[in-house]
């Protein structure tokens, strides 16, 4: 996703939390939700309104509610200033 950091801050955390696939109430689910909070904080950290792009992907293999392997890739890129 890409857009104004000030607008993405209110959306990115909710979108990450909405991603399913983690065992409910697991440490993996808690970590995923915390990543949404980190992305929200990064969007809020700019003094001026910047245009940013966020790419995120991940996967996990779980057995019995416990992770066997996990993969997460995050890219957070500042593209420039927002111009009206």
FIFIKE-972614 format. One record per atom (N, C-alpha, C, O): residue number from 1; residue in three letters; atom name; x, y, z. Coordinates in Angstrom, 1 decimal. Example, Ala and Ser with C-alpha at 12.3 -4.5 7.8 and 13.67 -1.06 7.14 Angstrom:
<nodes>
  seq  type  atom       X       Y       Z
    1   ALA     N    13.2    -5.7     7.8
    1   ALA    CA    12.3    -4.5     7.8
    1   ALA     C    13.2    -3.3     7.8
    1   ALA     O    14.2    -3.3     8.5
    2   SER     N    12.8    -2.2     7.1
    2   SER    CA    13.7    -1.1     7.1
    2   SER     C    12.9     0.0     7.9
    2   SER     O    13.4     1.1     8.0
</nodes>
This chain:
<nodes>
  seq  type  atom       X       Y       Z
    1   UNK     N     0.8    -1.2     0.0
    1   UNK    CA     0.0     0.0     0.0
    1   UNK     C     0.9     1.2     0.0
    1   UNK     O     2.0     1.2     0.5
    2   UNK     N     0.4     2.3    -0.6
    2   UNK    CA     1.2     3.5    -0.6
    2   UNK     C     0.2     4.7    -0.4
    2   UNK     O    -1.0     4.6    -0.8
    3   UNK     N     0.7     5.8     0.2
    3   UNK    CA    -0.2     6.9     0.4
    3   UNK     C     0.5     7.9     1.4
    3   UNK     O     1.6     7.7     1.8
    4   UNK     N    -0.3     8.9     1.8
    4   UNK    CA     0.1     9.8     2.8
    4   UNK     C     0.3     9.1     4.1
    4   UNK     O    -0.6     8.4     4.6
    5   UNK     N     1.4     9.4     4.7
    5   UNK    CA     1.7     8.7     6.0
    5   UNK     C     0.7     9.0     7.1
    5   UNK     O     0.3     8.2     7.8
    6   UNK     N     0.2    10.3     7.1
    6   UNK    CA    -0.8    10.7     8.1
    6   UNK     C    -2.1     9.9     7.9
    6   UNK     O    -2.8     9.6     8.9
    7   UNK     N    -2.4     9.5     6.7
    7   UNK    CA    -3.7     8.8     6.4
    7   UNK     C    -3.4     7.3     6.6
    7   UNK     O    -4.3     6.6     7.2
    8   UNK     N    -2.3     6.8     6.3
    8   UNK    CA    -2.0     5.4     6.4
    8   UNK     C    -1.9     5.0     7.9
    8   UNK     O    -2.2     3.8     8.2
    9   UNK     N    -1.4     5.9     8.7
    9   UNK    CA    -1.3     5.6    10.2
    9   UNK     C    -2.6     5.0    10.8
    9   UNK     O    -2.5     4.1    11.6
   10   UNK     N    -3.7     5.6    10.3
   10   UNK    CA    -5.0     5.2    10.9
   10   UNK     C    -5.5     3.9    10.3
   10   UNK     O    -6.4     3.3    10.8
   11   UNK     N    -4.9     3.4     9.2
   11   UNK    CA    -5.4     2.3     8.5
   11   UNK     C    -4.5     1.0     8.6
   11   UNK     O    -5.0    -0.1     8.7
   12   UNK     N    -3.2     1.3     8.6
   12   UNK    CA    -2.2     0.1     8.5
   12   UNK     C    -2.3    -0.8     9.7
   12   UNK     O    -2.3    -2.0     9.5
   13   UNK     N    -2.5    -0.3    10.9
   13   UNK    CA    -2.5    -1.2    12.1
   13   UNK     C    -3.8    -2.1    12.0
   13   UNK     O    -3.7    -3.3    12.2
   14   UNK     N    -4.9    -1.5    11.6
   14   UNK    CA    -6.2    -2.3    11.5
   14   UNK     C    -6.1    -3.3    10.4
   14   UNK     O    -6.6    -4.4    10.6
   15   UNK     N    -5.4    -3.0     9.3
   15   UNK    CA    -5.3    -4.0     8.3
   15   UNK     C    -4.4    -5.2     8.7
   15   UNK     O    -4.7    -6.3     8.3
   16   UNK     N    -3.3    -4.9     9.4
   16   UNK    CA    -2.4    -6.0     9.9
   16   UNK     C    -3.2    -6.8    10.9
   16   UNK     O    -3.1    -8.1    10.8
   17   UNK     N    -3.9    -6.2    11.8
   17   UNK    CA    -4.6    -7.0    12.8
   17   UNK     C    -5.7    -7.9    12.1
   17   UNK     O    -6.0    -9.0    12.6
   18   UNK     N    -6.3    -7.4    11.0
   18   UNK    CA    -7.3    -8.1    10.3
   18   UNK     C    -6.8    -9.3     9.6
   18   UNK     O    -7.6   -10.2     9.2
   19   UNK     N    -5.5    -9.4     9.3
   19   UNK    CA    -5.0   -10.6     8.6
   19   UNK     C    -5.1   -11.8     9.5
   19   UNK     O    -4.7   -11.8    10.7
   20   UNK     N    -5.7   -12.8     9.0
   20   UNK    CA    -6.0   -14.1     9.7
   20   UNK     C    -4.8   -15.1     9.5
   20   UNK     O    -3.8   -14.8     9.0
   21   UNK     N    -5.1   -16.2    10.1
   21   UNK    CA    -4.1   -17.3     9.9
   21   UNK     C    -3.3   -17.7    11.1
   21   UNK     O    -2.7   -18.8    11.1
   22   UNK     N    -3.2   -16.8    12.1
   22   UNK    CA    -2.5   -17.1    13.3
   22   UNK     C    -3.4   -17.8    14.3
   22   UNK     O    -4.6   -17.5    14.3
   23   UNK     N    -2.8   -18.8    15.0
   23   UNK    CA    -3.7   -19.4    16.1
   23   UNK     C    -4.2   -18.3    17.0
   23   UNK     O    -3.4   -17.5    17.5
   24   UNK     N    -5.5   -18.4    17.3
   24   UNK    CA    -6.1   -17.4    18.2
   24   UNK     C    -5.4   -17.3    19.6
   24   UNK     O    -5.2   -18.4    20.2
   25   UNK     N    -5.2   -16.1    20.0
   25   UNK    CA    -4.6   -15.9    21.4
   25   UNK     C    -3.2   -16.4    21.5
   25   UNK     O    -2.7   -16.7    22.6
   26   UNK     N    -2.5   -16.6    20.4
   26   UNK    CA    -1.1   -17.2    20.4
   26   UNK     C    -0.1   -16.0    20.5
   26   UNK     O    -0.4   -14.9    20.2
   27   UNK     N     1.1   -16.4    20.8
   27   UNK    CA     2.2   -15.4    20.8
   27   UNK     C     2.4   -14.9    19.4
   27   UNK     O     2.8   -13.7    19.2
   28   UNK     N     2.2   -15.8    18.4
   28   UNK    CA     2.3   -15.4    17.0
   28   UNK     C     1.3   -14.3    16.6
   28   UNK     O     1.7   -13.3    15.9
   29   UNK     N     0.1   -14.5    17.1
   29   UNK    CA    -0.9   -13.5    16.8
   29   UNK     C    -0.6   -12.1    17.5
   29   UNK     O    -0.8   -11.1    16.9
   30   UNK     N    -0.1   -12.2    18.7
   30   UNK    CA     0.3   -11.0    19.4
   30   UNK     C     1.4   -10.3    18.7
   30   UNK     O     1.4    -9.1    18.6
   31   UNK     N     2.4   -11.0    18.2
   31   UNK    CA     3.5   -10.4    17.5
   31   UNK     C     3.1    -9.8    16.2
   31   UNK     O     3.5    -8.7    15.9
   32   UNK     N     2.2   -10.4    15.5
   32   UNK    CA     1.6    -9.8    14.3
   32   UNK     C     0.9    -8.5    14.5
   32   UNK     O     1.1    -7.5    13.8
   33   UNK     N     0.2    -8.5    15.6
   33   UNK    CA    -0.6    -7.3    16.0
   33   UNK     C     0.4    -6.2    16.4
   33   UNK     O     0.2    -5.0    16.1
   34   UNK     N     1.5    -6.5    17.1
   34   UNK    CA     2.5    -5.5    17.4
   34   UNK     C     3.2    -4.9    16.2
   34   UNK     O     3.5    -3.8    16.2
   35   UNK     N     3.4    -5.7    15.2
   35   UNK    CA     4.0    -5.2    13.9
   35   UNK     C     3.1    -4.2    13.3
   35   UNK     O     3.6    -3.2    12.8
   36   UNK     N     1.8    -4.4    13.4
   36   UNK    CA     0.8    -3.3    12.9
   36   UNK     C     1.0    -2.1    13.7
   36   UNK     O     1.0    -1.0    13.1
   37   UNK     N     1.3    -2.2    15.0
   37   UNK    CA     1.5    -1.0    15.8
   37   UNK     C     2.8    -0.3    15.5
   37   UNK     O     2.9     0.9    15.5
   38   UNK     N     3.8    -1.1    15.1
   38   UNK    CA     5.1    -0.5    14.7
   38   UNK     C     5.0     0.3    13.4
   38   UNK     O     5.5     1.4    13.3
   39   UNK     N     4.2    -0.3    12.5
   39   UNK    CA     4.0     0.4    11.2
   39   UNK     C     3.2     1.7    11.4
   39   UNK     O     3.5     2.7    10.8
   40   UNK     N     2.2     1.6    12.3
   40   UNK    CA     1.4     2.8    12.6
   40   UNK     C     2.3     3.9    13.2
   40   UNK     O     2.2     5.1    12.8
   41   UNK     N     3.2     3.5    14.1
   41   UNK    CA     4.1     4.5    14.7
   41   UNK     C     5.1     5.1    13.7
   41   UNK     O     5.4     6.3    13.8
   42   UNK     N     5.6     4.3    12.8
   42   UNK    CA     6.5     4.8    11.8
   42   UNK     C     5.8     5.8    10.9
   42   UNK     O     6.3     6.9    10.6
   43   UNK     N     4.5     5.6    10.6
   43   UNK    CA     3.7     6.5     9.8
   43   UNK     C     3.5     7.8    10.6
   43   UNK     O     3.5     8.9    10.0
   44   UNK     N     3.4     7.7    11.9
   44   UNK    CA     3.1     8.9    12.7
   44   UNK     C     4.4     9.7    13.0
   44   UNK     O     4.3    10.8    13.5
   45   UNK     N     5.5     9.1    12.7
   45   UNK    CA     6.8     9.7    13.2
   45   UNK     C     7.3    10.9    12.3
   45   UNK     O     8.2    11.6    12.7
   46   UNK     N     6.7    11.2    11.2
   46   UNK    CA     7.1    12.2    10.3
   46   UNK     C     6.7    13.6    10.8
   46   UNK     O     5.5    13.8    11.2
   47   UNK     N     7.5    14.6    10.7
   47   UNK    CA     7.2    16.0    11.1
   47   UNK     C     6.3    16.6    10.0
   47   UNK     O     5.5    17.4    10.3
   48   UNK     N     6.5    16.2     8.8
   48   UNK    CA     5.7    16.7     7.7
   48   UNK     C     5.0    15.5     7.0
   48   UNK     O     5.4    14.4     7.3
   49   UNK     N     4.0    15.8     6.2
   49   UNK    CA     3.2    14.7     5.6
   49   UNK     C     4.1    14.1     4.4
   49   UNK     O     4.3    14.8     3.4
   50   UNK     N     4.5    12.9     4.6
   50   UNK    CA     5.3    12.2     3.6
   50   UNK     C     4.4    11.2     2.9
   50   UNK     O     3.4    10.7     3.4
   51   UNK     N     4.8    10.9     1.7
   51   UNK    CA     4.2     9.7     0.9
   51   UNK     C     5.1     8.5     1.2
   51   UNK     O     6.3     8.6     1.0
   52   UNK     N     4.5     7.4     1.7
   52   UNK    CA     5.3     6.2     2.0
   52   UNK     C     4.6     5.0     1.3
   52   UNK     O     3.5     5.0     0.9
   53   UNK     N     5.5     4.0     1.1
   53   UNK    CA     5.0     2.7     0.6
   53   UNK     C     5.3     1.7     1.6
   53   UNK     O     6.5     1.6     2.1
   54   UNK     N     4.4     0.8     1.9
   54   UNK    CA     4.6    -0.3     2.8
   54   UNK     C     4.3    -1.6     2.0
   54   UNK     O     3.2    -1.8     1.5
   55   UNK     N     5.2    -2.5     2.0
   55   UNK    CA     5.0    -3.8     1.5
   55   UNK     C     5.3    -4.8     2.6
   55   UNK     O     6.3    -4.7     3.3
   56   UNK     N     4.4    -5.7     2.8
   56   UNK    CA     4.5    -6.7     3.8
   56   UNK     C     4.0    -8.1     3.3
   56   UNK     O     3.0    -8.2     2.7
   57   UNK     N     4.8    -9.1     3.7
   57   UNK    CA     4.3   -10.5     3.4
   57   UNK     C     4.9   -11.4     4.4
   57   UNK     O     5.9   -11.1     5.1
   58   UNK     N     4.2   -12.5     4.6
   58   UNK    CA     4.7   -13.4     5.6
   58   UNK     C     4.0   -14.8     5.5
   58   UNK     O     2.9   -14.9     4.9
   59   UNK     N     4.5   -15.7     6.2
   59   UNK    CA     3.9   -17.1     6.2
   59   UNK     C     4.4   -17.8     7.5
   59   UNK     O     5.5   -17.4     8.1
   60   UNK     N     3.7   -18.7     7.9
   60   UNK    CA     4.1   -19.5     9.1
   60   UNK     C     3.6   -20.9     8.9
   60   UNK     O     2.5   -21.2     8.3
   61   UNK     N     4.3   -21.9     9.5
   61   UNK    CA     3.9   -23.3     9.6
   61   UNK     C     3.6   -23.5    11.0
   61   UNK     O     4.5   -23.4    11.9
   62   UNK     N     2.4   -23.9    11.4
   62   UNK    CA     2.0   -24.2    12.8
   62   UNK     C     1.6   -25.6    12.9
   62   UNK     O     0.9   -26.2    12.1
   63   UNK     N     1.9   -26.2    14.1
   63   UNK    CA     1.4   -27.5    14.5
   63   UNK     C     1.0   -27.4    15.9
   63   UNK     O     1.8   -27.1    16.8
   64   UNK     N    -0.2   -27.8    16.2
   64   UNK    CA    -0.7   -27.8    17.6
   64   UNK     C    -0.7   -26.4    18.2
   64   UNK     O    -0.5   -26.3    19.4
   65   UNK     N    -0.9   -25.3    17.4
   65   UNK    CA    -0.9   -24.0    17.9
   65   UNK     C     0.5   -23.4    18.2
   65   UNK     O     0.7   -22.3    18.7
   66   UNK     N     1.6   -24.1    17.8
   66   UNK    CA     2.9   -23.7    18.0
   66   UNK     C     3.6   -23.6    16.6
   66   UNK     O     3.4   -24.4    15.8
   67   UNK     N     4.4   -22.5    16.5
   67   UNK    CA     5.0   -22.2    15.2
   67   UNK     C     6.2   -23.2    15.0
   67   UNK     O     7.0   -23.4    15.9
   68   UNK     N     6.3   -23.8    13.8
   68   UNK    CA     7.4   -24.6    13.4
   68   UNK     C     8.4   -23.7    12.6
   68   UNK     O     9.7   -23.9    12.8
   69   UNK     N     7.9   -22.8    11.8
   69   UNK    CA     8.8   -21.9    11.1
   69   UNK     C     7.9   -20.7    10.7
   69   UNK     O     6.7   -20.7    10.6
   70   UNK     N     8.6   -19.6    10.6
   70   UNK    CA     8.0   -18.3    10.2
   70   UNK     C     8.8   -17.5     9.3
   70   UNK     O    10.0   -17.6     9.2
   71   UNK     N     8.1   -16.7     8.5
   71   UNK    CA     8.8   -15.8     7.5
   71   UNK     C     8.1   -14.5     7.5
   71   UNK     O     6.8   -14.5     7.4
   72   UNK     N     8.8   -13.4     7.6
   72   UNK    CA     8.2   -12.1     7.6
   72   UNK     C     9.1   -11.2     6.8
   72   UNK     O    10.3   -11.1     7.0
   73   UNK     N     8.5   -10.4     5.8
   73   UNK    CA     9.3    -9.4     5.1
   73   UNK     C     8.5    -8.1     5.1
   73   UNK     O     7.4    -8.1     4.7
   74   UNK     N     9.2    -7.1     5.6
   74   UNK    CA     8.6    -5.7     5.6
   74   UNK     C     9.5    -4.8     4.9
   74   UNK     O    10.7    -4.8     5.0
   75   UNK     N     8.9    -3.9     4.1
   75   UNK    CA     9.6    -2.8     3.4
   75   UNK     C     8.8    -1.6     3.7
   75   UNK     O     7.6    -1.5     3.4
   76   UNK     N     9.5    -0.6     4.3
   76   UNK    CA     8.8     0.7     4.6
   76   UNK     C     9.7     1.8     3.9
   76   UNK     O    10.9     1.9     4.2
   77   UNK     N     9.1     2.4     2.9
   77   UNK    CA     9.9     3.3     2.0
   77   UNK     C     9.3     4.7     2.0
   77   UNK     O     8.1     4.9     1.8
   78   UNK     N    10.1     5.7     2.2
   78   UNK    CA     9.6     7.1     2.0
   78   UNK     C     9.8     7.5     0.6
   78   UNK     O    10.9     7.5     0.1
   79   UNK     N     8.7     8.0     0.0
   79   UNK    CA     8.8     8.3    -1.5
   79   UNK     C     9.0     9.8    -1.7
   79   UNK     O     9.5    10.2    -2.7
   80   UNK     N     8.6    10.6    -0.7
   80   UNK    CA     8.7    12.1    -0.9
   80   UNK     C     7.7    12.8    -0.1
   80   UNK     O     6.9    12.2     0.7
   81   UNK     N     7.6    14.1    -0.4
   81   UNK    CA     6.6    14.9     0.3
   81   UNK     C     5.2    14.9    -0.4
   81   UNK     O     5.2    14.7    -1.6
   82   UNK     N     4.1    15.0     0.4
   82   UNK    CA     2.8    15.1    -0.2
   82   UNK     C     2.6    16.5    -0.7
   82   UNK     O     2.8    17.5     0.0
   83   UNK     N     2.2    16.6    -2.0
   83   UNK    CA     1.9    17.9    -2.6
   83   UNK     C     0.5    18.0    -3.0
   83   UNK     O     0.0    17.1    -3.7
   84   UNK     N    -0.2    19.0    -2.5
   84   UNK    CA    -1.7    19.2    -2.9
   84   UNK     C    -1.8    20.0    -4.1
   84   UNK     O    -2.9    20.2    -4.6
</nodes>
